[in-house]
Amino acid sequence: MATPLVLWHTVAMAPSEPHINPFLKLSFIEFFAVQALTIAFFPISLVVCFLAYGPQTTRDLVEALIRDWLQTLLIALTLMVLLVSGLIWGVLAWLA
């Protein structure tokens, strides 16, 4: 009984769903609690997370923390630019 010839380039890999970061799905209050505990016990919290949950969950947590920090920094810079430009506009309008 002959088996069909299967070459390496004819075998298709099953499509997998992209990895979704579970920390990005948390609400504001839930993520704030996780973030506060992680930062409060900083080096130990990441080691415990790595040992208890593995490298993927630790990577997801660090990625979510960095993304949150960058968003906060961007919002703060935007508000500072708006505040300074509003003050400059107000002073120039007052002087004119």
N, C-alpha and C positions, 0 to 999 in steps of 0.2 A: 504494500500500500504506500503510495507516494505522498509525501507531505509537500505542501506548497512552499516554494522558495520565498523566504522573507528576508529582504535585505535590510541593512541598518537604516537606510534613509526612507524606507517605506513604513516603518513603525512610528505611529503618531503618539505623541505624549498626550495624556488626558489634560484638558485645560483645568487649571486650578484657579480658585477665586483669589483675588488679591488680599493680602493681609490687612486687616482693619485694626487700627490701634484702639484698644478698649478704653484707654484713658481719655481719648478725644471725644468719646460719647457721653462722658459724665456731665452732670449739670454743674453750674457755677459753684454752688455750695459744696457739692461732693468733691470736685477737683480742688477747691480751696482747702478742704480738710486734708486730702492726700498730700497736697503741696506743702502745707504747713508742717505736717508730720515729717515729711521727707527732708525739708530744710532744717527743721529743729534738730533732728538726729542725723545730720547729713552723711558723714562717711559710713556710719553703721547702718543706716537705713538702706543704702544701696547694696551693701554686702549681704544684709539679711534678705533683701528682695532677690538678689542673685542666687543665694543658696536655697531659698524657699520656693521661688517661682521659676527660676531659670533665666538664661541670658535674653530670651526674646521679650519677656515681660519687663525686665530691667531696661532693655533698649527702648521699649515702648514708653516706659515711665520717663526716662531721660529725654527722649524726643518730645514728649508732651510738655515737660518742664521747660525745655529750650524754646519750643514754639510759643508757649504762654509768655515767657520772658520777652521774646522778640515782639509779640503783639503788644504787650504792655509798654515796651520801649517806643514802639512806633506811635501808639496812641499818645503817650506823654510828649514826644517830640512834635507831633501834629498840634497838640493843644498849646505847647509853648510857642510855636511859630504863629499860630492864630492870635495868641495873647500879645506877643511882642508886636506883630503887625498891626493889631488893633490899637495898641498904645501909641505906636508911631503915627498912625493915621489920625488918632485923636489929638495928639500934640501938634501935628502939622496943621490940622484943621483949626485948632485953637489959635495958633500963631498967625494964620493967614487972615 
